[in-house]
């Protein structure tokens, strides 16, 4: 299979580690190891981590972690329905590679995180694009129309990256029911599910045949652990496990144990992260009021904003010009649409405010 370069990640590889104000990140501010261990407030935890063997773990993930992940879902679930991966990105890659065939059609939202569309396209499948509308988000009627093209799979992303759009429970139920009725694979990337005002519903709440993808990266601020998961039917997990034997074999042992620690104390992590999100989204609202040429729909969950601009400049050029001024945003072209950029607002508040000031000054001059 020919692999198309991941444009956004190639751009980040040259820009995100040499910039003063990183306003392109899609995750909440990272926790330090010290902060995580202090949060647990367990005198024995440090010693148990020191005793952790740094070898392979069970391919599907350590049992205690899989059991803890099931508690994130409202319906009782057996840990055998959980498969721990090296981040959500591996889960998505395994699922798309395992379930799509050349000649298939699949529905994917646009703008999109490139992986969700490109993997299927590289496999020889055809992407059916479900477009975001500023006035109504992702219209369920447009989804129903796309079903006429007989897709084999739906690759959903809610809360959505890069718009912050969230499907209503009724919309999720409609999508789940029609996919179940028509025997369409339903995948739902839900990595921002824990980063709304409350824990948001999962597609697993509406269909036992849906696959939910989660992660310790975006909502938890623990991307360095490289721990994600899929929850779904055992027969789908088995197909992914066969593919995974040729790649990572298992997630990092230490990362899994730290993820278990974090999930046991998840309400404290959610509280801190949600407070930071609310504080920072207020900074965005204040900044965007200063320039009516910048438009956005307030993100319903997650820490990314999809911003349109009127300056006649390609988004990648915009990204590089801002980078030279010390600010990083993610060009819209890497999400499939020009005239936009993705702005991440999950980081340190004073740094976000300083970066926004530089960005707003740039648009005033241009």
N, C-alpha and C positions, 0 to 999 in steps of 0.2 A: 504494500500500500504506500503510495506517495503521500508524504506528510507536508501539508501547507504550513509555512512559517506562521507562528502565533504572533501576529503583528504587535499587539499590545505588550506582550511579555518581552519581545525583542526591543521595543521602545523603552520599557522600564529597565532593561538590563544595562542600557546606556545612560539612563537619567536619574533613577530613583535613589542611587546611593551617593550622588554628588550634587545634591541640591539642598538649599537651606530650609525651604518651606515645602514640605511634601503634602500637597493638597489633592493628590490623586489616589491615595490609599483607599481600599475598600473595606478595611477592617477597623474595628474600634481600637483605641490605643492599647498597645501590648502591655501585659503585666510582666514584671520581672520575676525571676524565680524566687527571690527573697520575699516579694510581696505575696506571691501565691502561698508560700509555706507559712508566712505570718498569718494570712487569712485563715488557714486551716487551724491554727492554734493548737497543734497536736505535738507534744514534746517527743513522742515516739516516731513521728512521721519521717523526720530526717534520717533516723537510724535505719528505718525500714527501706527507705530509698537507697541508702548507701549499700544495703544488702541485696538490692535488685541485681539479678544476673543479666548481663548485657548480651544475651544470646537471642536466638529466634524465639518467637512466641507462637501460640496456636495461629494458623493462617487466618482464621476468622476473627481473631482478637482474643485478649484474655477474658475469661468468663465473667469476672467481676465487673469489668468495663461494659461488656455487652448487657449484663443485667441492669446496670445503672442507666444505660442509654434507653432501655425499654420504659423507664419511668418518665421520660420526656413525652410520652404518647398517652393519650387518654384511654384508648382501648387496650385491654390486657393483651400483652404480646409475649411470646416465647423468645428467649434470647437466641434461639436458632434462626430467628428471622432477622438477626442483626449481623452485619459483616463489616468489620472495622477496616478502614483503608488509610492510605497515606494522604490525608486531606480529602475534601470533597472532589477535588479535581481528578483524583484517581478513580473515585466512585463513578463519576460521570463518564470518564473515559472507558472504564470496563463495561458499564451498562450499554453505552452506545455501540461499542465494538461487539458486544455479545448479542444484541437484539436486532440490529439493523443488517440488512443484506443489500447488495447491489441491486438497483432498480426499485427499492422501497421508496415511499414518500414518508416524510415526518413533519409534524408541525413544530415550529419554534418561534418564540416571540422575537420581535425586533423593535428597537435596538437590542443587541444581545452581547453577552460575554462570548467571545469568538468560539471557544471550545464547544459550546452547546449546539452550534450550527456546523462548524467546520469538520468535526470528527465524522459526522454522518455523510457530509458531502465527499470527503476524502475516501470514504468506503464505497462510494458510487450511488448513494441515495440522493434523493431530491428534497431540498428544504422548502416547505410551504410556510411563507412568512406571515405571521400574525402581527399586524402593525399597531404600535402605540399611537393613540390620539391624545393630544394635549387636553381636549375638552371632555374626553370620556375614558381615557386609559385604554385598556384592552377590551374591546366590545365583544361580548359573548356571542352576539349574532354573527360577527365576522368569523369567529371560531367555528360556529355551526356550518357556515358556508364552506369553510376549508375542509370539513369532513366529507363533502361531496367528492373530493379527490381521493378518497379511500386511503388515508395514511395508515401505516403500520404502527406508528409510535407517536406519542405526544411528549415533547420535552418542555416541561413547564418550569418556570422560575418565579416563585412567590415567597416572600417579598422580592421584588424584581430589581436586578442589577442591569442597567444603571439608573432606572427612574424612581425607585422606591415605591412603586405601585404594589398594592396588596389586593388580591381577589377577596370578595365577600364570601362568607360561608355558603350562601346560596349559589354563587357562581362556582365555587369549588365542588359543591354537590352536583350541579348540572354537568360539569366536566367529568367528574368521576363516574356518574351514572351512564353517560353516553359512551365513555370508553369501555366500561364494563359490558354494556349491552352489545357493542360492536367488536369486542375482543381486540381492542387497541391497547398496546402497551402504554402505560402512563407513568412517566418519571417526573418527580417534582423536586427540584433543587430548592431547599428550604433553609439555606445557611443563615438567613437573617431572621428566622422565625422567633428567636429569643430576644430580638432587639427592636421590638415595638413597645408600646406602653404596657402590654401584657404578653404572655406566651400565646402566640398566634396558632390557629388551627393548622393541622397537617392534612395532606391528602389521604393519609392513612386513616384519618377519622371518618372518611367517606367511602373508602374502598380498600378491602383487604388485599386486592390485587395490585394496588398502586405501590410504587417504590418511592420512599422518602429519602432524600440525601441531606445529611447534616454534617457539621464540622465544628471543631474547636477554634477555628480561625477567626471568622468574621464577627460573630456575636460575643465571643468569649475573650478575644484579644490574646489568643494563645497559638498563633499560626506556627510558631517555631516548634511546637510539639509534633507537627505533621500527622495529625489524627483527624480523620473524618469517618463517616459510616454511611451505609445504605441500610434501610429497613424495608424488607419486602418478602415476597413469596420465596420459600426455600429453593424452588426449582430455578428461579432467576439468579439467586445467590450462587447456586452450584455452577451455573454457566459462567458467571463472573470469576469464580474461584479458579476455574480451569484456565481462563485467560491470565489471571493474576500470577499463576505459577511461573509464567515467563517474564515477569517484571519484578515487583518488589518483594514477593513471597509473604511478607507480613509488615505491619506497621512497627515503628521503633518501640522497643520494650519500655525504655524509660519514658518516652512520650505517652504511652498508654497508661502507665501508672500515674503520671502527673495529670493526665486527662481525667482519670478516675477521681483523683483528689479534687480537681476543679468541679466536677459534676456533683460530688457529694456536698459541695459548698456553693452550688450554683446560684442560689437566691442572693447571696452576698455579691457575687460577681455580676449578676443581672442588675442589681440595684445600683452599683457603682457605674456600670456601663450605660444604663438608661439615663442616669442623672447627667453624665457627660454628654450623651447624645442630645438631650433637651437643652442643655446649656449652649452647645455649639450650633444647634439649628436656629437658636435665637440670634446668634452672631450672623448667620447667613441671611436671615430675614432682614436684619438691619442693614447689611451691606447691599443687598439687591434693591432695596428701596432707593438707594442713591443713584441707580442707573437703570432707567426703564428699557434700555436696549437689551438688557439681560433678562431672560424670562425662564421661569422654572415652575413646576408644580411641587409644592411642599411634599417631601418624602413621608410616606405613611409609616415606614419602618426601615431599619437599616441606616447606614451612614454614608450614602451616596446620593448626589443630586445630579439630575440631567439638565444642563443649562444650555439654552439656545442663545446665540448672539447675532447681531446684525452686521458686524464688521465683515467686509468682503475679503476674507483671508481663509485659505484652507486650514482645517483644524489641526493638522499635523504641524504646519508652519506656526500656527498660534501657539501650540504646545512648546515648540522649540524656542520661540521668542520669549515666552514667559519663563522658560527654564533658564535662559541667559540672564534673566532678572532675578533669579533665585526662587522661583515658584514653579511647582510641577502640577499640571492638570493632565487628565487623560483625554487625548483627542477623540472626537466623536467618530471619525472615519474608522477607527479600530473597533467600533461597535456597529458599523454598517451605515452610519448616517453622518453627513457633513453638517456644518453650521451649528454644531453642538460640542460640548465637552463634558466629561464626567468630573465632578468635584467631590472629593472625599472629605467628610467633616467629623471623622471619628477620633482625631488626634488631640494633642495638647491644646487647650483653649487659647492661651496667649499666642502660641505659634500660629494657630489658625487665624486669629484676628490680624496678626502682622502680615501673614501671607495674603489674606483678603485685601488688605490695604494696598499692597503692591499691585495685585491683580486689578483692582478697581481703578487705580491710577493709570495702568496700561490702557484700559478700555476708554478712559476719558481722553487720552492722548491719541487714540486711534478710532 
